[in-house]
């Protein structure tokens, strides 16, 4: 699964970099910077999922949910 998400994420990140490098508009550069930061956060979560080897399930109001215990990676 993580590979399936990583490929398109890499493509989008590359396009954000190209757009940022090709504009002088500071507002657009700022917006693209925010997008890039969020994409990098997604990339960290995907990396964590790639390394995952243990998980549990939890009951949430009668629905069984997968609890993978994502760490706080917003450093």
Phi and psi in degrees as a GROMACS rama.xvg file:
@    title "Ramachandran Plot"
@    xaxis  label "Phi"
@    yaxis  label "Psi"
@TYPE xy
-63.1148  -34.2469  UNK-2
-64.4267  -40.1908  UNK-3
-62.5713  -33.8454  UNK-4
-82.5648  -32.7191  UNK-5
-65.2877  -40.4852  UNK-6
-59.8137  -55.9983  UNK-7
-65.9079  -32.2392  UNK-8
-61.8206  -42.1899  UNK-9
-63.3826  -40.6933  UNK-10
-63.4848  -46.0123  UNK-11
-63.2599  -42.9493  UNK-12
-61.1453  -39.6497  UNK-13
-63.1951  -41.3978  UNK-14
-68.0262  -36.7654  UNK-15
-62.7729  -42.8986  UNK-16
-61.8556  -43.9525  UNK-17
-63.5831  -43.7394  UNK-18
-62.5948  -42.713  UNK-19
-64.2328  -40.2571  UNK-20
-71.9505  -20.7758  UNK-21
-99.3598  6.11307  UNK-22
-125.586  151.669  UNK-23
-105.383  -7.24484  UNK-24
-69.135  112.141  UNK-25
-64.9624  -35.9226  UNK-26
-64.4721  -43.7071  UNK-27
-64.3721  -41.9796  UNK-28
-60.8862  -41.0369  UNK-29
-63.7018  -44.8776  UNK-30
-61.5905  -44.0596  UNK-31
-65.769  -33.5222  UNK-32
-64.2109  -42.452  UNK-33
-62.6598  -44.384  UNK-34
-60.4421  -45.113  UNK-35
-62.2541  -42.1166  UNK-36
-59.6413  -42.1763  UNK-37
-69.2877  -36.5814  UNK-38
-65.6426  -38.4845  UNK-39
-64.774  -36.8079  UNK-40
-63.1737  -44.6406  UNK-41
-59.593  -39.8837  UNK-42
-62.1466  -39.9744  UNK-43
-64.1731  -41.8641  UNK-44
-63.6505  -40.6787  UNK-45
-64.0038  -41.039  UNK-46
-59.7643  -43.9255  UNK-47
-59.676  -44.1534  UNK-48
-62.8907  -35.3903  UNK-49
-62.2647  -33.7948  UNK-50
-89.3184  -6.75029  UNK-51
-63.6356  129.926  UNK-52
-132.204  0.237567  UNK-53
-145.58  136.947  UNK-54
-150.539  164.788  UNK-55
-132.174  167.029  UNK-56
-113.319  151.95  UNK-57
-133.159  149.529  UNK-58
-88.3072  127.845  UNK-59
-127.003  96.7144  UNK-60
54.1875  45.8822  UNK-61
85.5474  1.364  UNK-62
-112.496  127.843  UNK-63
-82.5574  120.128  UNK-64
-112.874  144.807  UNK-65
-77.8754  125.261  UNK-66
-112.116  103.308  UNK-67
-98.6508  -1.36598  UNK-68
60.0339  52.5843  UNK-69
-60.0195  133.361  UNK-70
-76.9521  166.081  UNK-71
-78.9366  106.911  UNK-72
-110.031  16.423  UNK-73
-82.4868  37.4906  UNK-74
